[in-house]
Amino acid sequence: MLTFAGIVISFVCIVVGIIFLDGQLGDFLDPASFLMVIVPTIACVVGSFPMATLKKIPAHFKVLLGKEYDPTEYIDKIVQLAEKARREGLLAFEKEQVDDQLMAYALRMMVDGLDKFSVKFALEDCINGIKERHAEAASIYDKAGMFAPAFGMVGTVVSLINMLMNLDFADPNAINALGANMSAALITTLYGSLFANIIFLPIASKLKILHKKEIFCKTMVCNGLLSILNGDNPRVIKDYLVEQLSADDGRVFKDEQKS
């Protein structure tokens, strides 16, 4: 929820700032400017990605609101599996129920008797596929964050052109309205900047951080299960996995680990 809380707090602070600067909120509400920024931004995003990718957008918000990957839970589960394999053998994994799809896939391969290198290559292919999907998801919001300010500037240029074309220096009323017209022209730039920096780019950044956390845990699954296949002692496996975590608090993730 921190992502959406940050978005709401940012908008509230801007509104409060406008009020404190003796501004009128109504002066900052312009449907035409909103239309010139948001609709072209959405249209260009739709035109930049296949429909199969765009259909996954609701799932992105489910990820943002969901539980983050916890490496300590994975370490505990892998050590538990190592101890079970040491006592009962790899065939004991046949009835093992796990929530993580990658781990479940690896356990099925281990039960089927695949060798260490086959399991390693299969898991690496799965992790690479996850990386591709995640990169594509984050790029949607990166693109939107790039398009929104651009169309904000386009809207400002269009408004300025219209203002100058209709400016009549012989008309005192037109000259007096120059400041108000200039302010209205800048609203589209404001909208583009707000939507890019408060909504689109923070979502992209959060998805990238969650991606690193997930890949770290998936890589830990790969390394841990390969160690089980190698017949390593559960205590050695635990020490090896714990060592991959940050020494600060065990919850800070390093860059993506290599299998």
N, C-alpha and C positions, 0 to 999 in steps of 0.2 A: 504493500500500500504506500510505501514511501515515495514511489515514483509519482503516483497520482496526488499524494499530499504535497509534493514539491510543486507540481503544476498549479494546484489550487492556491497554494500560498503565494506563488509568484504573481498570479493574476490579482489576488487580493492586495498585495503590496503595491502593485501598479495603480490599482483603483484608489487606494488610500493616498498614494503619492499625488495623483491628479487632484483629489479633493484638497489636500493640504496646500497645493500650489494654486488654490483658488480657481481650479478649472471646473468646467461643467461636463459631467459625464455624457450628456446628450450630444455634446460637440464631437465626441470621439466615436459615436455610433453612426456609421455610414453604410447602409446596405449595398450601395453600388460598389464601394471600395472592397467590402467583404466578398462580393460576387467576383470582382476582378482578380482577387488573390486566391481564394480557396478553391473555386471551381476549376480554374486552369491548373492549379497545383495538383488537384485530384485527377484531372484529366490526363496530365502528363505522366503521373505515376502509373495510372492504368495503362497508358500507352507504352510504358517502359518495361512492363513485366507481363508474362503470360498469365492467363486467367487461373491456371492451376496454382500459381504462387499467390495471387491475390486472394484466393479463397481461404488461404491459411491465416489471413490477418486476424480473425476472431480468436484463433488459437494462440496468437502472440500475446493477447491480453490475458488469456488464461495462464500463460507462462509467467507474465509479470505479476499476477495476483497469487500464483501458486507458491508452494514451498520450495525454497532454494535447496540445491544439492548440498548435503552435509558429508564431507569426506570421512569423518569419524564413524558414521554409521556404516559406511562401506568397509572401513578397516575392521570393525567388529564382525561384520558378516563374513568377510574373507577369512579372517582368523578362525571363525566358527567352522567354515567349510574346510579349512586346512586341518583342523583337529578331527573333523568327521572323516575326511579322506585318510588320515593317518590311522584311525581306529578301524574303519569299515571298508576302505577302498573307494575307488572312483565310482563304482556302480551304485554306491549309496546315494549319489546325487540324482538318481533317476526319479525319485519321488520328492525331491527338494523343491519347495515353492519359494520363488523370489519375485519381487515386484519389478526389479530392473530388467528390461528386455534384453539388453546386451549380456548381462550376467546369465540370464536364463538360456540364451542362445549358446553361450560358451559352455555351460554345464551340459547341455544336450550333446554338444560335440565331444566333450570329455567322456560322457557315458558311452557314446558310440565308438570310442576307441581311436579317435583321430590323434595323430601325433602332434607334438608341441608346435612345430613349424606351421602345420596346416591351421591349427587353432589361432596362432599368432597372426598369420596373414588374413584370415577371415575376420578377426576382430579389428585389425587395422583398417580393412576395407569398410567395415561398419562405421568406425570412428571418422574416417575420411568423408563418408556420406553424410554424417551428422554435421561435420564442419561445413560442407557445401550448403546444406539446407539452412544452417544458422546464418551463414554469411549472406545468403540471398534474402533472408528475413530482415536482417539489420539494414541491408542496402535499400529496402523500401523506404524506411524512415530517413536514411541519409539523403536519398533523392528528394524526398518531400522537403527536407530541411534546406536543400539547395534550390529547389524550385520556388518556394514561398517568397524569399527575399527578392528573387529575380522578378517575379510577377508584381511584387510590391513596388519595385522601381518602375516597372512598365506602367503600372497604374498611375504613379506619380507623374511620369512623363506625359501620359495621355491627358491627365487633368491639367497640367501646366500648358500644354499645347492649346487645349480648349479655352483655358483662361486667357491666354495671350491673344488668341484669334478673336475673342469677343471683347477685348479691352479697348475702350474708347476714351482717349485722353481728353476729349472735349466734354465728356460726361462726368461731372464731379461725383456722382453716385457710384459710377464704375470704379473711379480711383479710390474712393473711400472703402469699397468692398474688396480691394486688392489683398489686404491682409487676411481677411476671412477666406477668400478663394485660395490663397497660398496654403493656409492651414489645412483646408479640405484636401488639397492635392497631396499633402504629406501623410495623410491618414493611411493611404495604401501602403506606403513604406513601413509605417508603424505596424500595420497588420501583418505584413510579410515577416518582419523581424520577430514579432511576438510569437507567431505560430511556429516559426522555425526554431527559435531558441528556447521556448517554454514547453513545446509539445513534441515536435518531431525529433529533434536532436537528443533530448534527454531519453526518449524511448529507445532510440538507436543505441545510445551509450549503455543503457541498462541491459538491453538484449545482448550486447557484446560482453558485458561483465558476466551475465548468467551463462553465456556460451563458454567462457573460460572455466567457470566453475564446473559446468557439466562435463566438459572435455577432460578436465583434471580428474574427476571421479571416474569417468569411463576408462581413462588411461590407467588409473589405479586398479580398476577391475581387471583389465588386460594383464597388467604386471603381476597382480596378486594370483590370478588363476594360473598363469604360466608358471609361477613359482610352485604352485601346488602340483602341477603336472611334472615339474622337475623334481618333486619329492622333498622340497625344502622343509625344514622344521617350522611349525607354526609360530614359534617365538621369533625366529629369524625373519619370517615373512612380515610379522607385525612390526618389528624394528625397521625393516626396509621401507614399509609403507609410511610409517610415522615420520621417518626421516625426510620424506618428500614434502611434508608440511612445513610451513614457516616455523622457525624456532620461537617466534614472538608469542603467539597464542594458539597455534595449531589450526587457525581458521583463515589465515591469509593465504591466498592462492598464488603460487608461482606461475610463470609462463607455462604454456602447454608442455607437458613432459613427453619425452620420446619413449616409445615402447622398448 
